Amino acid sequence: MPKHRGVFVKREVTAMSSTLKIGEAAPDFELPGAGSQTVRLKDLRGKAVVLYFYPKDDTSGCTKEAMEFNRLRGDFAKAGAEIVGVSPDSVASHDKFRAKYGLDLSLAADEDKRMLEAYGVWTEKSMYGRKYMGVVRTTVLVDREGRVARVWEKVKVAGHADEVLAAAKAL
């Protein structure tokens, strides 16, 4: 398995990975997380895993999304699902973000973007005619065996966490 600055991924990737396929093995990863934790997909086997990818800590849409997942964390736990937010922000940024909004969910830091690339969410974006690389707000539901169960692309925040919870309960 290739290793790049502490991040493990199961497959070689490029900056524009293809979309994940339902039923395929979710790319493995190991990332530093908020609160001095290390987040590894293999450590979450036996649980459903909600990986929600977001662009930046403490921005309006990303804060709303984190607050919605945080509000439902008890319901996700009852459904046997673990929530992990992933962005290219640093662990220090995640720690501040969690403290500021009282978030009690895992946030993983992928500063070198290897995991974001492996999941196909680090892509070219455009705003006001300017092109740049960034995270496309996406959620991936991984089943208890580590396979991709569902993918939501270009997520709209309102009601999204509730929709993901319903899918996690159905696993």
Sequence and secondary structure as in RCSB ss.txt:
>XXXX:A:sequence
MPKHRGVFVKREVTAMSSTLKIGEAAPDFELPGAGSQTVRLKDLRGKAVVLYFYPKDDTSGCTKEAMEFNRLRGD
FAKAGAEIVGVSPDSVASHDKFRAKYGLDLSLAADEDKRMLEAYGVWTEKSMYGRKYMGVVRTTVLVDREGRVAR
VWEKVKVAGHADEVLAAAKAL
>XXXX:A:secstr
  EETTEE SS   TT     TTSB    EEEBGGG EEESGGGTTSEEEEEE S TTSHHHHHHHHHHHHTHHH
HHHTTEEEEEEESS HHHHHHHHHHHT  SEEEE TT HHHHHTT EEEEEETTEEEEEE  EEEEE TTSBEEE
EE S  STTHHHHHHHHHHT 
